[in-house]
């Protein structure tokens, strides 16, 4: 059978699988709690896999190799820092957020924020911050899907191969159906499937990459050194300050990623996180092999003249898989990528819809919209359409767009969530000010990015915003008189 046809069939089969999962999950989605929280019924394995696979999504499978191709070793600092962030998130957040969620029947992160701070203003700003980060991050996922689909269409000479717009429409249509029918239930159970596929594919691709370049990893690094010693150095072409800023934002940023943190509220038991953490760490470590191996291999092959120079760095994964991987492995890899992107995008659509339908109305009027489940599905469609438009007009690399979305979440939510759930003295006004400061800095930085202006030394805008919001949060909490916690909330802190 033709290689390109095999890849097409694998991806088409996965899309059919998504539709079936959506229909199955729709039968289990009877309430808002089911749509946003999966009825708090996730087991240890599902939770552990869902958290790492939501992180290693289109950003990791497409953007990661693209970053290595463009910047050399710089993005290794993201791979090194993220597992540290997982450990911090599990030990600082998981237990308390799960207990508060059950005590007060919270179905979203802004719900938890209002319970913790007794402030509707904090709830509102957390919801606004989530929306501000959801759109660029969701655009990242849609763009990754469109790139993959366009590559497959071109390989099979199918209609639409010359139009990224058609690929975005097709990808978004499947995504919307899957999300609207099944909500978060469809997402987390597809996470389980995609996590297994991603691990197997990453290991096989890593072995394939080692065989594609003489000398394996050592040969790849030596090739990079001969071309540009800086790219093969520990800091890559981004430089020391840029890499350290990434290390900082991805270590602490995990604690503020709402699509990850909210999954910690969905477990059956409070203590399940102890068993889920090793699954998350092992799964992320194994899937990161794909990020590293493809990025290094394709850069080495281009430098040695075996592969023509890429038009776009984001094409690194597609070029390698189409050229060097066994057709079945390439098909599974593309299907795994779609799985990664689809479930992560579902998570973003879910928390975005919750912010619009549940949290912002509650913060303003004290109650959510009537017929909440119906409105959640309508808003999911509208949010997907808007994010797809943003994906089409954004000129940035998928990896860079992903780091921007990550930075927005990190700067706004790490102080309020991670510090707020660990420090009794954290003050509601400090939470409000820290979120406002982070959103202003990130908005200004985004404007500069659109104008082509970059922060010197490659420093991430999200890092500056997170540092500023942390200083504001801690400083104002120390200056202001502590607020008394509700008795049940204080009991959670004391456990």
N, C-alpha and C positions, 0 to 999 in steps of 0.2 A: 504494500500500500504506500502511496506517496507520502513523504514526510510531512509536507504542509497540510495535507488532508487529515493526517493523524492528529496534529496539533489543533486543527479546527474542530474535529470531533470531540476532543477532550474538553475544550473550552465550551462548546455547545452543550455537551453533557452536563457540565457544571452549572450552566445557566438554567437548564431544565431542572436540575437538582434544587437550585435556589427557589424556583417557582413552587416546586413540590413542598419544600420545607416551609415556605410562606403559607401555603394552604393548610399544611398540618398544624403550624403554630397558630393560625387564625382560629382553629377549633378550640385551642387552649387559652385564647386571649378573650376573657369575658369581662374584664374590668380595667380601670386605669392602673391598678397595682400590677396586673398581669402585663400590660403593655409597657410600663416603665420599669418594673422591678422583678419580672418573671415570677411573681408570687413568693419571693424569698425561698426558692426551692432548689437552688443550685448545689450540687455536691462538690466535694473537694477537688476532684479531677477536672470537672467542667470549669470551676472557678480558676484554678491554676492555669489551665490552658487558655481560657478566654482572656486573661490579663496579659500574658506574653504575646499571644497572637494578635491582640488589638494594638499592641505597640509595634510589632514587626509587620506592618501592613504594606501599603503601596509605598510609603516612605522608605521602608527598609528594603523591600524587594526591587524597587525601581530607583528610588532616590539614592539609596546607599551606594550601590555600585557606581552610579553617576558621580557621586561626590568623590569617591576614590579615583575614578578616571580623571576628574578635573583637578583635585587637590592633593592627590597622593595619600599619605598616611594621616592627614588631618582628621578624617571622620572616624578613625580608630578610637578617638577620645569619646565619641558618642557611644560606641559599642562597649567601652570599658566602664563608663559612668552609669549607664542605665541599670545594670544589675544592682549597683549600690543603691540606686533610687528605689528599686523594688523592695529591697530589705528594709529601708527606712519607712516606706509606705506601709508595709505589712505590720511593722512593730509600733509605729506611731499612730496609725490611723485605723487599721482594720477592725480591731476589737471595739473601739469606742463608737465608730460610725455605724457598725452593725447593731450595737446595743441601743444607740439613740434612735436608729431607724425603726427598730421594733417597738421601743417604748412609746414613741409618739407617732407611729404609723407614717413615717416619712417615705415619700416615693421619689425624691430628688435631692440633689446636693443643696440647693437653696432651702429646701425644707429643713435639712439638718442645720444649716447656718442660722435660720431663724430660731430654732430650738436652742441652739448654743448661745446666741447673743441676745435673744428676746428683742429682735429689731427687724421690722419690716424693711427698713432701708438697706440693711445688710442683705436680706433676701433678694431685694430688687437688684442691687448692684452685682451680686453673685450671678444672678440670671443674665444680666446684661453682659457681664464678662464672659460667660459661657457662650452666648451668641456671637460675641466679638471673635472668639477663638474657633468656634465651630465652622464658620463660613470659609476661612482660608484653609483650615485643615480638611474640611469636606471637599473643597475644591481640589486639594492635593490628591485625594482618593479618586475622584472622578477623572482627573487628568491622567492618573496612572492607568486606570481602566481603559481610557480612550487610546492611550499610547499603545497598549498591548493589543487592543482590538484592531487598530490601524495597521500594526505590523503583521497581524494574522491575515487581514484582508489583502494586503499587498502581496503576501506570500502566495495566496490562493487566487490572485487576480480577480477579486470580487468587487462588485459595485460599491462605491463609497470609500475605496482605498485612498483616494486623493483628498478626502475631506475629514478633518478632525471633528467637524461639527456633527456629521452623521454618526461617527463613533461615539461621541459624547451622548448623543440622543439615545442610541441603542443601549449603551451601558447604563445610562440613568433610568431608562424605562424599566429594565430588569430590576435595578436597585430599588426603585420606587415601589414596584409591585411587591417585592420581597419584604420591604420595610413596613409598608402600609398594612399588609395582611397579618404579619406575624409579630411586629414590634420587637421588643428586646428578647423575647423567647426565641424567635427565629435567629437572632444574632448570636446568642450565647451557644446554642446547639450547633450552629454552623461553625462557630469558633472551635468547637471540639473537633469537628471533621477537618477543618482547615489547619488546625494546629498539628494534627497527626500528619497530614499531607505535607505541610511545610517542613517538618523535621526530617521526614524521609527524603524529600526532594533536596533539601539543603545538604544533607550528607552525601547524596549521590552526585550532586552538582560539584561539591567540593572535591570529590575524588576525580571527577571528569576534568576539572580545572587544573588539578595537579598534573594530570597526564597531557594536558594541552600545551604546556610550556616546559621546555627542557630545564631540569633542575627543580621543578616544583616551586614552592613558595620562595625558596632561596634564589632560584633563577629569576623569578619575577622581580624580586627586590633588587637584584643586581642589575637587571635591565633598566629599572627606574633610576638607579644610582648613576648609571653611565649617561643617561639622557639629562637628568636634572637631580643632582645630589640632594637638593633641598626637599624635593617631593618624597624622597625615600627616607628622609630624616624623621625623627619622632614627631615633629610638629607639622610636617608636610608643608605645603605652600601657604597655608593660612597663617602660620607663625605661632609663636608661643602664647601670646595674649589671646589670640583668637581661639586656639585650642583649649586653653584654660577656661575661657568664657563658655565654650561648649560643654566642657566637663562640669562646670558649675551648674549651668542651666539644665543639663540632662540628669545630673545626680539629684538635685532638689526638685527639679521640674516634675518628676514622676508623681510627687505628692500632690500636685495640683492639677493633674489630668483628670477631668471629670468622668470621661468614658472609662477610665480604669478604676478610679476611686468608687464610683457608684456600684461597680460589680462586687465590691466588698460588702455592700449592703444586701446582696441577693443570696447569700449562703444560707443553708439550712440551719447550721449551728454557729454560735459565736466563735468557738475554738477551731473551726475548720481551717483558718488561715495558717495555722502551724504546719499543716500537711500540704497546703496549696503552694506555699513559698518555694520549696525545692522543685516542684513541677514547673513553676514559672521561671526560675533561674536556669534550670537545665534546658527547658524548651527555648528560651531566648538565646542561650549560648550556642545551641546547635543550629538554630536558624540563622544566626549571625554569620555562620560559615559561608552562606550563600552571598551575603553582602560583601564580605572580605574577599572571597576567592574569585568571584566574577569581576569585581572592580580591579583587582591586581592583575588577573589574567588578561583581560581585554586591553588594559593599558600596555602591558608587556607585548602583546601580540600586535598592537598598532605600532609601537616603537620598533619592533623587529621587522615590520613590513608584511607580516602574515595577514593582517586585517587592515583595510583602508581606514583612514581617519574618520571618526564619527562626526556626523553633522551636528548632533546634539549629545551631550554627556548622558542624558537620560535614556539613550538607546543602547547603553552598554549591555544591560541584561538581555535584551532581545537579540542583539547581534551575536553574543556568545552562545546563547541557547540555540539559535537558528543555525549556527555554523558548526558548533563542536559537540553539542549534546545529542545523545540518541533520540530519535523522534518521539518515542514513548515518554522518555524522561522530559524532553522539552514540552510535550503536551501536558504532562502532569505538573511541570513547573508553572506553565502559564495558567493552568486551572487552579493551582495553589495560590498564585498571585491574585487571580480573580476572587478566590475564596477569602484571602486576607483582606483585600480592599473592600469587598462587599460587606463583610461582617463589621469591619471597623467603621465604614461609612454608615451602616445601620445604627451603630452605637452613637455616632455623632448626631444623626438625624433624630434619634430617640431623645437625647438630652436637650437638643435644640428645641424640639417640639414641646418637651416638658417645660422649658423655660418660658415659651410663648403662651402655651395653653394653661399651664398649672401655676407657675411661679410668679410671673409678672402680674397677672390678674389678682392673685392672692395678696401680693405686696401692695397693690393699689386700692383694691376694693374689699379685701379681706376674704374673698372667696374665688374659687376657680371658675372657669367658664361652664355653663350648663352643657350637658351632653359631651363631657370631657373627652371620652374615647373617640367619638366621631370627629371632634375638632382636632384631636391629636393626629388623626390620619390625614385630614385635610391640610393641616400645617406642615406635615411631613412632606407632602407633595410639593407645596409651595417653596419650602426650604431647599428641597433638592433642585428645583428649577433654578432658583436664584444662585445656588452654589455652582451649578453647571455653567451658568453664564459667567460667573467669576473665573471658573477654570479656563474658559475660552479666551478671556481677555487678559489673563495674567501671563506675562512673558517669562516669569521666573522658572528656574529649575524646580522639579518636584521636591528634591531634597531641601532646597532653600525655602520654598513655600511651606514645607512641613516644619522646618525649624522655627519659622515665624509663628505659625499657629501654636506650636508647643510653647514658645516664649510668652504669648498672650495668656494662655492658661496658667503658666507657671507664675508669672509676676502677679497676677490678680488673685490667684487662689491658694498658693502655697502658704502665705502668712495666715490667711483667714482659716484655712482648713487644717493644715498640718500643725501650725503653732497654736491655733485656736483650740484644737482638740487635745492639746498636750499641756496647755498653760492656763490655769484658772484666772490669772490676772488680765488676760487678753480683753480689751475693751471694745464695745460696739463702735464707738466713734473712730477708734484706731483702725478697725476693720474697714469702715467706710472710706477713710482717707487713703488707706493703702491701696484699695482697689481703684479709686479715682486717679491717684498718682500713676499707677501702673498703666491704666488705659490711656492716659494723656501721653505718657512717654512712648508707648507702643504705637499710638496713632501718629505722633510726630515722626517717629522712626519709619513708619510705613510710607508716609508722605515723602520722606527723603529717598526711600528706596525707589519709589515710582519715578522720582526725578533723577535717578542714577547716582545719588550721593550715598556713600558708604561710611560707616564709622571707621576711623583709623585703626590699623593693626588687626582688622578682621574681627573685632569684638562684636559679639551678638547683641542686637538691641534688647532682646529679652533678658539678657544678663544684667544690663544697666537698669532695666525696669524692675527686675526682681530685687536687686540690691536696694534700690530706692524705696520700694514698697515694704521691704523688711525693716529698713531703718525707721520708716514712718510708723509701721505697726508696733514695733517694740518700743520706740521712743514715746509715742503718745500713750501706749498702755501703761508705761511706767509713770508718766506725768499725771494721768487722770486717776481719779478715785475709783478703785475696783468696784464692779457691779456684782451684786450677790446673785449666785446661780440658783436656779430652781433645785429643789431638794433631790429629785430623781436624776437630774443632770449632774449635780455634784457627786452623787453616789457613783455614777459611771466613771467620773474622773478618779475617784478613790480606789477603784478596783484594780 
